[in-house]
């Protein structure tokens, strides 16, 4: 009997800062933040985004799944276990949730990613959510672990200046 591959454990989170620095606000930066972490690969991703807290949480999920699909494609990851500290997000995957209603954009995206990976969602206490860790406390990848990220070769030879992004809309 073939033993099934253990799922890749990932952590997601979203923040919505009630206050924002006047300079950031004046320059159009978003108050929200989406975060995902893949501790086994030493990856911690953060991006400013605009939206409600639950929308940001789904944005973190879909960003994570797109990252796994595109940048970790060579690893042939079959199963992904995503944990979050937002109970409303976790309960959206049980029963007939209005957040994942039939025909909704979220449901379509989830179905599409579900074709590539077996997905499971669970709850983790905020104190144990590794997406909340500051980057300075995040461990680097052990020396014996090699992570092969798939780079886009066509843009490597173009030297351009890219300004800070003000965030994405969800």
N, C-alpha and C positions, 0 to 999 in steps of 0.2 A: 504494500500500500504506500502511495506517495504522500508524504507529509506536506500539508499546505504551507505555503510561505507565510511567515508572521507578517502582519500588517505594519506598514510604516506609521509610527505614531507621530502625529503632528498636533500642534497647539495653535489656537487662533484667539484673537481678542480684538476689541474695538474700544476706542476712547472717544468721548465727546466732551471737550473742555468747555465748561460753561462761560469761561472768560478767555479772552485772547489778547495778547499784547497789541497795543494800539498800532504799532508799526506793521505787524503782520496783518492785522485787519485792513489797514489802509492799502496795503499792497496785494490784497485779494487772496491771502492764504486761508485755507480751510481750518475749521476748528476741530474737525474729526481726524482720527488716525486709525488705519487698519494695520494689523500686526499678525504675522504668522511665524512660527518657529518649527524647525525640524532639528531637534537636538542631536540625533544620530549622525547628521551631516554637518553640524556646526553652523546652521543657517538661521538667521534672525532677520526678518524683513519688516520694515515700517514705511508707511506712505501716508501722507496727508490726504484726506478725502472729505467730501461734504455729503451729508445725509443724516438720517435718523440713526440711532444706535443699532437697531436691528438690521437696517439696511447696510450699515458699515460692517456688521458681523458677517452677513452674507457676502459682502464684498471681499472680506478677508478669506472666507472659504473658497470663493471662486478664483481669487488671486493665487491661493495656495495650490489649488488643483491645476491651474494653468501653468504654474511654475513646475510642478511635478511632471506634467505632460510634456512641456517643451524643454526645460533645462535638465531634467533628470531622465530623459527618454531612454538613454543607453542602459539604465539600471533595470529596465523592464519591471517596474513596480506594479504588482497585481492588486494589492490590497492597501487601503489607506484608512487609518483610524484617526479621526479628528476629534479633539476634545476642546471644549469651550467652558468658560465660567459664567456664561449668560444663560440662565434657565429658559428664558423665552425662546432663545435660538434652539436649544436642545429639544424642547418640547414641540418645536415646529416640525420635527421629523416623526412625530407620533400621530397616529390617527389621521383625521381629515383637517389639517391645519389650514387656516386662511392664508398663511404665509407661503404655502406651497400648493396653492389651488391648481386644479387641472387647467392646463393651457397657459399658465402664467410664465413669464420669462424665466423666473427662478427655477420653476419645474422643468422647463425645456433644457436649461443649462445643466441642471442636476442629472437629468436623463442622459444627456450627451456625455458628461464625464463618467456617469455610471456604466457606460458601455466600455470604457477603457480600464476602469478600476473598480474593485469591490469597495464600496464606501460604507463606513459606519461612523456614527456620531455619538459622543458621550459627554458627560459632565465631569469637570474637574474643579475642585475648590480653588478659589483665586490664589491662595498661598502656594499651591502646587502647579499653577499654570505658568509654564516656562516662557510663554509669550510676554508675560508681564516683567520678566527679568530685565534689568538694565544691560545694555551692551557690554559694559565694563565687567559685569559678573558672568557673562556668557562664556562657557568654555569653548576653546578652539577644538578643532578636529584632532583626534589622536594621531600620532605619527604613522601608526600602522594602518590607518584608514585613509584610502584614497577616494576622493569624490571627483568624478569626471563630469564637469558641467559642460553642456553643449553650447558652444559659443557661436555666434553668428559671424562667419568669416567675411562676409561681403562688406561690413562696415568697419573692419579693423584698420583699413588703410586710409580712411577719410578722417582727417583731423578737423574737428569742429568744436566750437565752444557751445555748451548747452547750459542755459540759465537754470536756476532753481525752478522746479515745477511747483505750481501753486496748489496742486491737488487734483483729484479726479472726482467726478460726480457719480453718485449711485442713486 
